[in-house]
């Protein structure tokens, strides 16, 4: 049985993922975290993020942003990126991962989640039964509560690497 805190994959960046390969494997929907996954914490959607969503749409992959942030922050990113969103998602609770799948008309087999935090992003995706991809945080400068979680994440990643890498 899979450990709730272990991602299915651990990669450097959301921008280095082979989305064409994901599509060939049956992926039709991707749920993304925003902060430190797609842009540094609090930053608006940049050109690279906008182009990623254009590419995914061309491939036939639908997307939803899933964030624990308040609506103004998530909407600012979403408006520029042209992607639907769910704010104040309550991650790691799986309810809004399922809601995102409903919005995309996908299921656990055809959906992938991509995020940078183990205790919220990855745990929630795993609880929802979705394939999870952990990416390295884009910017080490983070809010204090996230900095504290990163210390615990290092312990989890130590055991993950020992087991899978």
C-alpha positions as CSV (number, residue, x, y, z in Angstrom):
1,X,0.0,0.0,0.0
2,X,1.2,3.5,-0.9
3,X,2.3,5.8,1.9
4,X,0.0,8.8,2.2
5,X,3.0,11.3,2.2
6,X,4.9,9.8,-0.7
7,X,4.4,11.2,-4.2
8,X,4.2,9.0,-7.2
9,X,7.0,11.0,-8.7
10,X,9.4,13.7,-7.5
11,X,10.7,16.1,-10.1
12,X,12.6,19.4,-10.2
13,X,9.9,21.5,-11.8
14,X,6.3,21.6,-13.1
15,X,7.8,23.0,-16.3
16,X,10.0,20.0,-16.9
17,X,7.2,17.4,-16.9
18,X,6.5,15.6,-20.2
19,X,2.8,16.4,-20.5
20,X,2.7,14.7,-23.9
21,X,3.7,11.5,-22.2
22,X,1.1,12.1,-19.5
23,X,-1.5,12.5,-22.2
24,X,-0.4,9.2,-23.9
25,X,-0.7,7.5,-20.5
26,X,-4.4,8.6,-20.3
27,X,-4.1,11.9,-18.3
28,X,-6.9,14.2,-19.3
29,X,-6.9,16.6,-16.3
30,X,-4.2,18.2,-14.2
31,X,-4.8,19.9,-10.9
32,X,-2.1,22.4,-10.0
33,X,-1.1,24.1,-6.8
34,X,0.0,27.7,-7.6
35,X,2.5,29.2,-5.1
36,X,6.0,27.8,-5.4
37,X,4.8,25.2,-7.9
38,X,4.1,27.4,-10.9
39,X,5.4,30.8,-9.7
40,X,7.1,32.1,-6.6
41,X,4.8,32.7,-3.6
42,X,2.3,35.5,-4.3
43,X,3.6,36.2,-7.9
44,X,1.1,36.7,-10.8
45,X,1.0,34.2,-13.7
46,X,4.1,34.9,-15.8
47,X,4.6,34.2,-19.5
48,X,6.0,30.7,-18.8
49,X,2.8,29.7,-16.8
50,X,0.5,31.2,-19.4
51,X,2.3,29.2,-22.2
52,X,2.1,26.0,-20.1
53,X,-1.7,26.3,-20.0
54,X,-1.9,27.0,-23.7
55,X,0.2,23.9,-24.4
56,X,-1.9,21.7,-22.1
57,X,-5.1,22.9,-23.8
58,X,-3.5,22.1,-27.2
59,X,-2.7,18.6,-25.9
60,X,-6.3,18.1,-24.8
61,X,-5.5,18.3,-21.1
62,X,-7.9,20.3,-18.9
63,X,-6.7,22.1,-15.8
64,X,-7.9,23.4,-12.5
65,X,-5.9,25.4,-9.9
66,X,-6.4,24.2,-6.3
67,X,-5.2,26.6,-3.7
68,X,-5.6,27.1,0.1
69,X,-5.2,30.9,-0.6
70,X,-8.0,33.4,-0.5
71,X,-9.9,34.2,-3.7
72,X,-8.2,37.5,-4.6
73,X,-4.8,35.9,-4.9
74,X,-6.0,32.8,-6.8
75,X,-8.3,34.8,-9.1
76,X,-5.4,37.2,-10.0
77,X,-3.4,34.2,-11.2
78,X,-6.3,32.4,-12.8
79,X,-7.5,35.5,-14.8
80,X,-4.1,35.8,-16.5
81,X,-3.6,32.1,-17.0
82,X,-7.1,31.4,-18.2
83,X,-7.7,28.5,-15.9
84,X,-10.5,27.6,-13.5
85,X,-9.8,27.6,-9.9
86,X,-10.9,26.5,-6.4
87,X,-9.7,28.8,-3.6
88,X,-9.6,28.1,0.2
89,X,-9.4,24.5,-0.8
90,X,-8.8,23.0,2.6
91,X,-5.9,20.8,1.4
92,X,-5.2,18.1,2.3
93,X,-8.9,17.3,2.6
94,X,-9.8,15.4,-0.6
95,X,-13.2,17.0,-1.2
96,X,-11.9,19.8,-3.5
97,X,-9.6,17.5,-5.4
98,X,-12.8,15.6,-6.2
99,X,-14.6,18.8,-7.1
100,X,-11.7,19.7,-9.5
101,X,-12.2,16.4,-11.2
102,X,-15.9,17.0,-11.5
103,X,-15.1,20.4,-13.2
104,X,-12.8,18.7,-15.6
105,X,-15.0,15.6,-16.1
106,X,-12.1,13.3,-15.2
107,X,-11.7,10.6,-12.6
108,X,-8.9,9.3,-10.4
109,X,-7.4,7.3,-13.3
110,X,-7.2,10.3,-15.7
111,X,-6.1,13.0,-13.3
112,X,-2.7,14.1,-12.0
113,X,-2.0,16.5,-9.2
114,X,1.2,18.7,-9.2
115,X,2.3,20.6,-6.1
116,X,5.3,21.5,-4.0
117,X,4.2,20.6,-0.4
118,X,4.0,17.1,1.0
119,X,1.6,17.7,3.9
120,X,-1.0,19.5,2.0
121,X,-0.7,18.9,-1.8
122,X,0.6,15.4,-1.9
123,X,-1.3,14.0,1.1
124,X,-4.5,15.4,-0.3
125,X,-4.0,14.0,-3.8
126,X,-3.2,10.6,-2.3
127,X,-6.2,10.7,-0.1
128,X,-8.3,11.5,-3.2
129,X,-6.7,8.6,-5.0
130,X,-5.0,10.8,-7.6
131,X,-1.5,10.3,-9.1
132,X,0.7,12.9,-7.4
133,X,3.8,14.6,-8.6
134,X,5.9,16.6,-6.1
135,X,8.0,19.4,-7.5
136,X,10.8,21.3,-5.7
137,X,9.7,24.7,-4.4
138,X,10.6,27.5,-6.8
139,X,11.7,30.0,-4.1
140,X,13.2,29.2,-0.7
141,X,11.7,32.4,0.8
142,X,8.4,31.4,2.3
143,X,6.0,32.2,5.1
144,X,7.1,30.9,8.6
145,X,4.5,28.2,8.8
146,X,5.7,26.7,5.5
147,X,9.3,27.0,6.5
148,X,8.6,24.9,9.6
149,X,6.8,22.2,7.5
150,X,9.8,22.1,5.1
151,X,11.9,20.7,8.0
152,X,9.5,17.9,8.4
153,X,9.3,17.4,4.7
154,X,13.1,16.8,4.6
155,X,12.6,13.8,6.9
156,X,9.8,12.4,4.7
157,X,11.9,12.9,1.6
158,X,14.9,11.2,3.2
159,X,12.9,8.0,3.7
160,X,11.2,8.4,0.3
161,X,14.6,8.6,-1.5
162,X,15.9,5.7,0.5
163,X,13.0,3.6,-0.6
164,X,12.4,4.7,-4.2
165,X,15.5,6.4,-5.6
